[in-house]
Amino acid sequence: MGLAKLTPWEREHLSEFGVGLWRVLPEPRCYLNHACDPNAIGTERDAVVALRDIAPGEEITIDYRLNA
C-alpha cells in the first residue's frame, strides 16, 4: 500500500522498521513516547510490558531504538 492510500491517522503513526520498511503502529504503541531510560518495552505482538513499577500518572515510555 502506498503512502497516498493511508489515512491521515495512519500517516501520523508510521514507524520505520528498516531501510524502506515502514509500519503503522497500532494502539497503544502509537501513543508511547521515547526515553533513553524507558519504563516499558513493546513486544513483537504489539503488547507493552513494564520494565519496572510505573507510578500512577507517570508517562509510559519506550526506547524507539529497542522497538524498531
Backbone as a chain_set.jsonl record, in Angstrom:
{"seq": "MGLAKLTPWEREHLSEFGVGLWRVLPEPRCYLNHACDPNAIGTERDAVVALRDIAPGEEITIDYRLNA", "coords": {"N": [[0.848, -1.173, 0.0], [0.617, 2.167, -0.882], [1.834, 5.361, 0.338], [-0.013, 7.346, -0.287], [-2.456, 6.123, -0.066], [-2.902, 5.817, 2.598], [-4.648, 6.69, 5.594], [-5.032, 9.914, 7.227], [-4.604, 9.493, 10.017], [-3.182, 7.053, 10.003], [-0.838, 7.834, 8.628], [0.205, 9.579, 10.496], [1.03, 7.858, 12.467], [3.166, 6.281, 11.614], [6.045, 4.177, 11.683], [9.487, 3.617, 11.315], [10.893, 0.554, 10.432], [13.021, -0.561, 9.233], [15.34, -0.221, 6.477], [13.586, 1.465, 4.149], [11.316, 0.167, 5.038], [8.308, 0.473, 6.512], [5.83, 0.782, 9.095], [2.506, 0.966, 10.293], [1.892, 1.886, 13.48], [0.037, 0.164, 15.916], [-2.564, 0.826, 18.392], [-1.705, 0.235, 21.784], [0.786, 1.227, 21.246], [1.302, 3.325, 19.46], [0.973, 5.632, 20.873], [3.016, 5.964, 22.683], [5.851, 7.586, 24.069], [9.333, 8.386, 23.467], [12.151, 7.471, 25.495], [15.419, 7.558, 26.82], [15.957, 6.067, 29.02], [13.792, 3.993, 29.392], [10.555, 3.005, 30.788], [9.142, 0.889, 29.919], [8.649, -1.675, 27.383], [8.01, -2.529, 23.988], [6.488, -5.415, 22.544], [6.881, -7.988, 19.993], [4.329, -8.714, 19.372], [2.855, -6.482, 19.667], [2.218, -5.835, 22.268], [2.641, -4.034, 25.342], [5.061, -3.983, 27.776], [5.846, -3.556, 31.147], [8.971, -2.478, 32.424], [9.684, -1.929, 34.928], [8.216, -0.937, 38.095], [5.558, 1.321, 37.537], [4.553, 4.459, 38.351], [1.333, 5.759, 39.362], [-0.044, 8.027, 37.054], [2.421, 8.521, 35.901], [4.194, 8.911, 32.871], [4.183, 6.462, 30.303], [6.928, 5.108, 28.735], [9.039, 4.183, 25.939], [12.072, 2.912, 24.45], [12.768, 3.886, 21.367], [14.759, 2.84, 19.696], [15.137, 0.246, 20.643], [12.768, -0.896, 19.977], [12.446, -0.973, 17.321]], "CA": [[0.0, 0.0, 0.0], [1.4, 3.387, -0.955], [1.529, 6.385, 1.336], [-1.188, 8.112, -0.691], [-3.657, 5.38, 0.314], [-3.035, 5.803, 4.051], [-5.462, 7.742, 6.19], [-4.2, 10.849, 7.996], [-4.226, 8.849, 11.285], [-2.132, 6.061, 9.713], [0.397, 8.557, 8.302], [0.712, 10.173, 11.734], [1.526, 6.805, 13.342], [4.145, 5.442, 10.925], [7.332, 3.977, 12.344], [10.439, 2.934, 10.435], [11.36, -0.717, 10.971], [14.196, -0.949, 8.47], [15.545, 0.622, 5.309], [12.444, 1.401, 3.249], [10.246, -0.64, 5.625], [7.531, 1.271, 7.46], [4.672, 0.098, 9.652], [1.595, 1.788, 11.082], [1.864, 1.349, 14.836], [-1.308, 0.044, 16.48], [-2.729, 1.236, 19.788], [-1.354, 1.503, 22.422], [2.169, 1.605, 20.939], [1.399, 4.579, 18.717], [0.875, 6.762, 21.798], [4.134, 5.962, 23.624], [6.952, 8.489, 23.762], [10.693, 7.853, 23.625], [13.024, 7.84, 26.608], [16.664, 6.775, 26.811], [15.822, 5.166, 30.156], [12.345, 3.755, 29.362], [9.972, 2.177, 31.838], [8.406, -0.198, 29.273], [9.156, -2.124, 26.089], [6.988, -3.122, 23.136], [6.808, -6.759, 22.078], [6.575, -8.232, 18.585], [2.871, -8.88, 19.243], [2.284, -5.165, 19.942], [1.928, -5.627, 23.687], [3.573, -3.157, 26.043], [5.403, -4.651, 29.03], [6.589, -2.692, 32.065], [10.31, -2.911, 32.819], [9.761, -1.642, 36.366], [6.959, -0.368, 38.58], [5.234, 2.623, 36.963], [3.692, 5.171, 39.303], [0.11, 6.341, 38.797], [0.168, 9.332, 36.441], [3.71, 8.573, 35.219], [4.126, 8.607, 31.446], [4.787, 5.196, 29.87], [7.88, 5.405, 27.667], [9.842, 3.102, 25.372], [13.24, 3.353, 23.686], [12.44, 3.567, 19.969], [15.816, 2.017, 19.108], [14.938, -1.146, 21.05], [11.47, -1.354, 19.498], [12.413, -0.871, 15.854]], "C": [[0.893, 1.235, 0.0], [0.962, 4.399, 0.087], [0.26, 7.152, 0.996], [-2.482, 7.431, -0.258], [-3.875, 5.335, 1.824], [-3.941, 6.937, 4.517], [-4.545, 8.727, 6.921], [-3.736, 10.236, 9.322], [-3.094, 7.852, 11.054], [-0.808, 6.75, 9.395], [1.032, 9.155, 9.552], [1.37, 9.13, 12.634], [2.447, 5.81, 12.635], [5.423, 5.337, 11.747], [8.236, 3.195, 11.401], [10.973, 1.683, 11.12], [12.579, -1.241, 10.238], [14.31, -0.026, 7.272], [14.377, 0.424, 4.345], [11.276, 0.582, 3.771], [9.565, 0.161, 6.731], [6.319, 0.48, 7.91], [3.82, 1.109, 10.403], [1.502, 1.143, 12.453], [0.437, 1.291, 15.36], [-1.358, 0.653, 17.883], [-2.318, 0.063, 20.671], [0.029, 2.005, 22.027], [2.292, 2.948, 20.236], [1.36, 5.8, 19.635], [2.046, 6.85, 22.773], [5.231, 6.899, 23.147], [8.282, 7.817, 24.043], [11.33, 8.341, 24.924], [14.278, 6.982, 26.505], [16.689, 5.775, 27.96], [14.333, 4.833, 30.304], [11.866, 2.913, 30.536], [9.155, 1.014, 31.255], [9.086, -0.566, 27.954], [7.986, -2.714, 25.308], [7.437, -4.499, 22.679], [6.455, -6.895, 20.598], [5.078, -8.387, 18.347], [2.123, -7.603, 19.621], [1.783, -4.982, 21.364], [2.962, -4.656, 24.242], [3.781, -3.751, 27.424], [6.235, -3.703, 29.885], [7.944, -3.311, 32.391], [10.543, -2.716, 34.312], [8.389, -1.152, 36.806], [6.779, 1.025, 37.972], [4.211, 3.282, 37.88], [2.428, 5.682, 38.619], [0.395, 7.747, 38.268], [1.499, 9.474, 35.721], [3.528, 8.186, 33.757], [4.789, 7.266, 31.155], [5.65, 5.499, 28.664], [8.588, 4.138, 27.2], [11.059, 3.73, 24.692], [12.99, 2.923, 22.259], [13.491, 2.667, 19.337], [15.622, 0.545, 19.449], [13.661, -1.735, 20.484], [11.359, -1.271, 17.977], [12.824, -2.187, 15.218]], "O": [[1.823, 1.33, 0.8], [-0.132, 4.31, 0.644], [-0.47, 7.566, 1.896], [-3.504, 8.1, -0.099], [-4.916, 4.867, 2.285], [-3.989, 8.005, 3.906], [-3.393, 8.397, 7.203], [-2.587, 10.436, 9.716], [-2.141, 7.813, 11.833], [0.242, 6.296, 9.848], [2.256, 9.228, 9.656], [2.188, 9.484, 13.482], [2.503, 4.638, 13.007], [5.826, 6.286, 12.42], [7.805, 2.232, 10.767], [11.448, 1.744, 12.254], [13.114, -2.286, 10.609], [13.47, 0.851, 7.076], [14.203, -0.661, 3.79], [10.331, 0.323, 3.026], [10.174, 0.482, 7.752], [5.836, -0.392, 7.188], [4.344, 2.001, 11.069], [1.084, -0.008, 12.579], [-0.297, 2.273, 15.257], [-0.324, 0.954, 18.478], [-2.595, -1.072, 20.281], [0.416, 3.102, 22.43], [3.296, 3.64, 20.405], [1.689, 6.902, 19.197], [2.059, 7.743, 23.62], [5.502, 6.989, 21.95], [8.355, 6.817, 24.757], [11.084, 9.456, 25.384], [14.202, 5.808, 26.143], [17.368, 4.751, 27.88], [13.679, 5.323, 31.224], [12.642, 2.211, 31.185], [8.548, 0.245, 32.001], [9.976, 0.139, 27.477], [7.083, -3.32, 25.886], [8.625, -4.727, 22.452], [5.807, -6.02, 20.024], [4.614, -8.207, 17.221], [0.917, -7.629, 19.865], [1.004, -4.068, 21.634], [4.036, -4.485, 23.665], [2.824, -3.997, 28.158], [7.208, -3.118, 29.409], [8.05, -4.518, 32.608], [11.482, -3.27, 34.884], [7.498, -0.971, 35.976], [7.725, 1.809, 37.901], [3.144, 2.728, 38.147], [2.449, 6.002, 37.43], [1.007, 8.561, 38.96], [1.7, 10.449, 34.998], [2.797, 7.247, 33.442], [5.848, 6.967, 31.707], [5.179, 6.075, 27.684], [8.722, 3.164, 27.941], [11.072, 4.925, 24.396], [12.996, 1.729, 21.96], [13.151, 1.812, 18.52], [15.915, -0.32, 18.623], [13.483, -2.953, 20.505], [10.282, -1.481, 17.419], [12.857, -2.296, 13.992]]}, "num_chains": 1, "name": "protein.A"}
